[in-house]
Amino acid sequence: MYKRGDVWYISIGGVRQSARTTDRERAKALEHKLNAEAWARRNGLIVPTWDQACLSWMDDNPVLARIYLNLKHSKWWKPHLTGKRLDAITPKLVHAIVSQHFKVSLTEPIGPNSTVNAYVGFVGRVVRHGSNLNPKLTYYPKPRGRDRWLTVEEWRTLAGAMKPDLQDISLFALATGLREANVMGLQWGWLHGDWLEIPAELTKTRKPYGIPLNRTARAVIEARRQNPVRHVQNVFTNGGKPWYAVSLCRLLVVAVGAAGIPAFTFHGFRHTFASWLAQKGVSEAIRARLGCWSTSSMTDHYAHFDVGSLRPYAELIDGVLTARQTMSLAG
């Protein structure tokens, strides 16, 4: 416990909060009570409700809690799960709720499946965070095109069918191999000259990642910097406003259709990045490190440590994009 002014503050599970009292004994009693409740929840003796678990997850993950999609998912689930204990949120219940509101299929990789998987994933994160439960929630087959990659010729055709804002964010994703959420949410504060750092809160491994920026990626960043319609926080915008997954998907579908490229999604840029590097003979470990895939053999102790050594590999993408002859790449 500690004082701030005349009011006592306590820390429970690493989360600081006000005891809302100037009396030390009352603050101490509240600390004991909250610690006991936290211990009971961790050991399955007390199962919180969805509302309590959702609030706790947001308090413990402030960066993730501010992301638009997480706010959207929390708001969407609230009328369906409010008041329910976490042990009552079963795979059957979650499937029934999403089936009622979305056209999903357990066998066919249809369009809404990816959106529904994001909603289901949010439920899983909150339930696991708020208890020792780990429900085997139902995930739906992803649409075709998620694992597809592009040839250089296909990329140039697709880029020609894109509007400038979409072309910028797509080229950057292609040049870096970053996940859709990291590219959409890229902030000016993450950039450090010729490399960027993704905060630990936004990576699957919960470690910060330092990513070298090749010539192509740096050119995109500079173009965004010079853009007269520039967002204060976000690097990439759609008409001056932050990108949302729905609008990004919708505009990409239009561009893909206009380019005559079947079955391709934004995630395909990540596969294209990995495929092009593989064709250049880059090892799996280096590809995993550049693309922020988790590996057992390569970890980051300091985000800036190995950025320089990775740069030559990242710059291979520049060579692929500027090659004069059309390349035929095998996956």
N, C-alpha and C positions, 0 to 999 in steps of 0.2 A: 504494500500500500504506500501511497505517497500523497502529499498535499499539493494542491494548486490553488493558491490563495487560501481561503478558509475551508474549501471543499475537499473531501477525501476522494481519491481515485484508486481503483483496484485493477488488477490485471488477471484475467481468467483465460487460460489457454493461449496466452500471448496477445489477447485482445484487451486493450485498455478501455475502461468505461468509468463514468462518474458514479459514485455511491450516492450522490445527491443528498449528502448530509455533512454537517460540520462536526458531528459526534464520532469520535474514533471507535468507540465500542460498537455502535450501530453499523459503522462501515465494516468492522471486523466480522460481525455476525453475518452481514450480507456476503462478504467474501467467502466465509465457510460454507454458506448455503449454496452459492453458485458453484463453488469447487466440487461440492458433493453431487450436485446435479450433473455437472460435466462428467464426473467420474462414472456416475450411474448410466449416462447416455453412452459413453464409450464402451461400457461393459454390458450393454443391452438390458439394463434393469429399468431404464426409463426410455420409452420410445416417443420422441417428440412428434408433433404434428407437422404437416407440410409447411404451414406458415412459419413455425419456429425454425425449421431446418432451412427454409429458403432465406430467411432473414440472417441466420447464422452464416450461411454460405456467402452471402453478399458482404457481410461484415468482415469475413476472413479473406475475401478475394476482392478488394476494392477496385482494382484495375479491371478485372473481368466483369465486375458488376456494372461498370459504366458503359460497357460495349452495348451498342444498340440491340444486337440480336439477343443477348442474355436478358436485357430489359424486356424485350418483346416476348420472349419465351416465358419469363416469370409472370408477366401480365396475362398471357394467354391461358396458362395453367391455373391461375388463381381461382376462377369460378368453378373449376372442375375438381380441384384437390383441397380447397380450403377446409380446415377442420379435420381432415383425414390423418390418422396416424400413419407413420411411414411404413409400418408392417402391413398396412391395409392397401398400400399402393403396389399391387401385384402386376406382373406382365399381362395377365388377362384383362385387368382394369384399364391399363394404359392402352392396350390394343383396341379395346372397345371404344374408348374416348376418341382416339385419333381416327378410327374407322368411321365413326359417326360424322366427323367434320372434314375428313379428307378422303379422296379416292386413292386408296392404297392397295397394293397387291403383294401377297406373300410369295408369289411365283414370277410375276412379270416385272421387269425393270422399267417401270413407268416414271414419268416426270415428277409427280408429287412425292415419290418415295424419298428422295434426298432431303426435301424440306421436312418431312415427317421424322426422318432419322435425327435431324437436328433438334427437334422438339423432344423426342424420346431421350436423346443423349443428355439434355438438360435435366430431365427427371432423374436419370441415373446418377449424375454428378451430385445433385442435391441430396438424394437418399443416402448415397455412400458417405457424404460429408457429415450428415446429421446422425448417423447411426453406424452400427457394425453390420448392417444389412448390405447385401450385394445382389439385388434382383436381376435375374437373367431376362432383361427386357427384349422385346422383339424388334429387330431391325429389318428393314425391307431392302430387297435387291436394288442396287444403284442403277440409274439409267445408263444405257449404252453410251459410250463416248467419254466416260470419266477416265478410262485407262488408255484412251487413244492418244497418239502423238502425231505431230505434223512434220511433213518434209519442209524444206526451205521454200520450195515453190508454193506449197499450200499456205504457208504462213504469209508470204507476200500477197497472195490472192486474197486471203482473209483480211489482212491489214488494209488493203485497198477498199474493202467494203465497210470499214469501220469509221465512226465519227472520231474526231481528234481525242476527246477525253477517254474513250474506250480503247483507242489505239495505244495511248500512253500507258495505261494501267496494264494492258495485255502484253505489250513489249517488255515492260519492267518485270512482269511475272515470268515471261519466257527467258529473260536474261539472267534472272536470279534463282528461279526454281522455287520461290517462296510460296507458302500456302496462301490460299485466297484471302483468309481472314487477316493475315499479316500484311498483305499487299493493300487490301482495302483500308486497313487501319493504320498504314504507315504514317508516322508523324515526323515533322521536321526535327524534333528533338532527338530522334534515333540516329540521325545522320552525323557522321564524323568524317567529313572530307571524302575520302575514297573508300570508306567502309561504313557499315551501319550495325547497330546493336539492337537485337530484338530483346525486350525485357523478359526476365524469367517467368513473369506471370502469364505471358502469352505464348509460351512454348509447351509442348506436351511433356517434355522432360523436366520442366520447372527449373531450367538453367538458362542463363542468358546466352545468346548466340551472336558471335561476331561474324559478319558476312562481308567478304570483299566485293566491291562494286566494280564490274568490268566497264569498259569504255561505253558500251551500249547503255548500261544502267545509269551511268553518270550523265550521259547525254540526255536521257529522259528526265532525270532529276533537275538538270540545269534548265531544260525547257519548261518544266513546271515552275521553277523558281522565277523565270522571266515572264510567266503567264500573267497578264493583267488581272485575271480573275483568280486570285490566290487565297486559299483558306488559311486561317491563322494557325491551325493545328495540323490538319490533314494534308499530306502531299498530293494525293489523288482525289479529284472531285468530279462530280457529274453535274456540269452546269453551275459550278461554284458551290455545290452542296456535297456533303460526304456521300460516298457510295454505299448503297445497301445491296445485300445479296440478291434481292428480288429484281431490282432494276438492272443490276449487272448481268444477271442471267437472261433477262428479257432482251436486252440490247444485243447480247452476244448471240442469242438464238436468231435474231434478225440478220446479223452480219454473217453468221454461218450459213444461213439459208441463201442469202444473196451471193455468197462465194461458192455455193454448190458443194460444200464440204459436209458429208454426212456424219452424224453421231459424234459431235465434239462439244465438250463442256470446258469451263474455265480451268478445272483441275487438270485438263489435258496439257496445259502449258507446263505444268510441273513434270509431267511424263515426257514431254518434248525435251525439256532441259536435261533430264536424266538420260534420255535416249541419245541425244547429240553428244553428250560427254562420253557415254559408253562407246559410241562409234569412234571417238578419238582415243580410245584406249585408256581412259581414266579409270582407276581402280574403284571397286565398290565402296571401300572405306572413304575415299576422298569424295565420291558422289554423295554418300550419306552425310558427310560433314557439311558439304556445300548446301545440300537441300534440307538440312536440319532434321534428317531422319535419325532416330536414336540408334546407336550401336553400342555394343559392349566393349569394343576395342578403342573407341575414340571419345573422349570426354573433354569438356571445357572446364579448366580450373579458373582461367581468366579469359574474358570474352575477346580481348585484343591479342592474345598470345600468338595464335597461329594464322592470323588473317593474312599476313604477308606471304607466308609459304603457300597459301591456298590461291593467291591471286593468279598465278600462271594458268591454273586449271579453269578458273572462272573466265579468264580472257579467251579461252578456246571458243566460247560462244560467239565472241566477236568475229572470229575467223569463219565460223560456220555461216553467220548471217551475211558476211561480206564476200563469200566465195562467189566467183564469177560463173562457175558452172553449176547447174542444178545437181544437187546431191541426191543419191538414192540411198536412203537409210533403212536398214533392216532393224526391227525391234528385237 
